Amino acid sequence: MPNPRAPLTLSRRTATPVLTGLLLACILTLGALAACEKKEGKPHGMPPVPASTAKAEARDAPLMLQATGHVEAYNSVSIRPQVTALLEKALFENGQDVAKGALLFSLDQRPFQMSLNQAMANLSGNRAKASQAQRDSARYQNLVGSGAVSRDDFEQKATAATTAGTDAAANLAAAEIARQNLSYCSIYAPFTGRMGQRLKDPGNLAVANQDVLAVINQITPIKVMFSLPEQYLPQVRAYLSMQPLRVKTTALGLPDPEWGVVTMFDNAVDPKTGMVLIESLFENRHKQLWPGQYVNVDLELTMEKGRVVVPARAIMRGPEGTIAFVVKADNTIEVRPVVKGRRIGDDILVDKGLFPGETVVTDGHLGLYPGATIIPAPSPDEKRAREGQPPQAEPKPEPKVEPEQAKPATQG
């Protein structure tokens, strides 16, 4: 009687057909799975991937050079007295805006008024003497012809008349100097600007041409100075010869960028730094720029027409260079190599590989592969519409502002 616990054994002749059948079944199953995957174009069972997209646009893009600049007053004057006198009044507040011709300081006029009075008195007396001397000279000229007086007496009278005339002229000059010194006791604003801190208080002695009473800065318009490496010199000169160059400045705390124009291109490169100095002028109507401030400067050389622009998030780094995930009409993905250009804010230029109107993935790259299917996420405007909010306002175009007082620079 056979033992039920004995292991089942197959003879070589029986086992060979069984193993062959099992192996053939596995091969056919794997072949069917591979054919199914090839036919569907995606891994078996992979669902669509949610992703945000954007369209490539044809847009005019500025060609700019970036630098760091500092703001300077258009005019800056250190106010010093031209005569030594006691400072009587300061007629402005620290940091006040003043108009051209406004009275800023008043000095003690009394000593200068007395000097003027003395000079006028001397002038009046010498003019009387000169007038008398002229009459005596004319009378002696008539008498010398008839022999009533000698020629020596006539010549003495003529000399006295000339001397009296020169004395009167000297007195006139002294009176004018005294009047001018008296006018220096009133100090006026040389231009419309903003006053700084008062450096000399009333009651102190103001020494002529030495003490600084205050500093006034003209800040409308205002200058921004910046430097560029000498390697850009030929490029900047070429564009400057064709048109005035615009300049944009931004800084921390500035709500909007300011636009100006290049007004001076230095005629030499600094041999110590290899940089060339450039001056630009801004209207500064809202007084956003302030002397001494550091700003970011974008020098616009030209405007390139019809460049392909996409959000910078759409360009990825691949194993063989930069790539973009292009969405085809059936929402499947094509991985395409691209050549990226310069970045402009949150966007980037594409020199090669994309065309206007094509859709690219901006978010949700993880999990994408060639042939993958995506579910496009709604745009920000669509989200706002679903929430009952109005569409986001379009950004304001950058104004082409050219200051009225700015003159286009010429090549140095």
Secondary structure, DSSP 8 states (H G I E B T S, - for coil): ---TTS-----HHHHHHHHHHHHHHHHHHHHHHHHHHHHHTS-TT---EEEEEEE-EEEEEEEEEEEEEEEEEEEEEEE--SS-EEEEEE-S-TT-EE-TT-EEEEE--HHHHHHHHHHHHHHHHHHHHHHHHHHHHHHHHHHHHHTSS-HHHHHHHHHHHHHHHHHHHHHHHHHHHHHHHHHTTEEE-SSSEEE----S-TTSEE-TTT---EEEEEEEEEEEEEEEEGGGHHHHHHHHTTS--EEEEE-TT-SS-EEEEEEEEEEEEETTTTEEEEEEEE--TT----TT-EEEEEEEEEEEEEEEEEEGGGEEEETTEEEEEEE-TTSBEEEEE-EEEEEETTEEEEEES--TT-EEEEE--TT--TT-BEEE---HHHHHHHTT---------------TT-------
